[in-house]
């Protein structure tokens, strides 16, 4: 199945109208992935079997998104999964993406502009550099990361830049997405853990700062 047809079927499954702004932007994002993937390795491929899980995952986790969250930080954004699609699905989000790899950062910048994602910004740098350069008063309501393990110091610094109701979202396999699991147990509380219905041993774990 070609990707545009696969996306249409997925939208119907989740009852997202094909003539909606969400559907239009998802289609535009898919087209950008196809164009850029010919030059740089964004995903394993752009045929529907290669990207379906990524689109499905983003729609699935959007159902858990906190109702009052506005400021979102995504770490190691890569090709934009799930950050770009979360911003499309929850348009009120003011999204910041941190991506240290220059070519992928350039793709994210292009996607933000082409999809007219107002309030979304890309920071082409490492997380520790971003935290040093951003204002100490800047904080986030929701922080996401996948495909990497955050260090103890990163987690502590991020915890210091959030409020007590903030949520830390880890997309991960069997092991937690943190280099030091002890830091999660001592400084964070597990609020929710959900298993992705279409991928064995793939989870969304939502933590909040311990009071």
Secondary structure by P-SEA (a helix, b strand, c coil): ccaaaaaaaaaaaaccccccaaaaaaaaaaaaaaaaaacccccccccccccaaaaaaaaaaaaaccccccbbbbccccccaaaaaaaaaccccbbbbbbccaaaaaaaaaaaaaaccccbbbbcccaaaaaaaccccccccbbbbccccccaaaaaaaaaaccccbbbbbbcccccccccaaaaaccccccccccccccccbbbbbbcccc
